Each structure stands twice: as C-alpha cells, then as structure tokens.
Amino acid sequence: MNEVAEALLVRVHTARAGLAAAVSADDAYAIAVAQDELDDAVRLARQHGLDIEATGAEEG
C-alpha cells in the first residue's frame, strides 16, 4: 500500500474515532463537524479506489 492510501485510511480511522468521541460527549456541534470530516475522508478514500469496508474503516 502506498503512503497516500495509508494516510487516507488513517484519516478515516481518526475521523471515526472523533465522531465516536463527539457522540459520547453528546455535543451536537462536534458531532456535525466530525460527521463532515468522516464523510470527506470516506469520499477521498473511495476516489482513490480504497475499499474502506475491507480494511475495517467503515463509514459511520
């Protein structure tokens, strides 16, 4: 796997963790921001042909 692909997968993983933290904190604004980041990370990963489901970096 190349560096770009690895970075994108890390971004998806980090975004998922951020969303989980925001949900745990019950912070509506943080949830919205984190969901946007996750959506963007997933979109970029898919544009680069990455199968995020196969790597365990599933969307929301």
Secondary structure, 3 states (H helix, E strand, C coil): CCHHHHHHHHHHHHHHHHHHHHHHHCCHHHHHHHHHHHHHHHHHHHHCCCCCCCCCCCCC
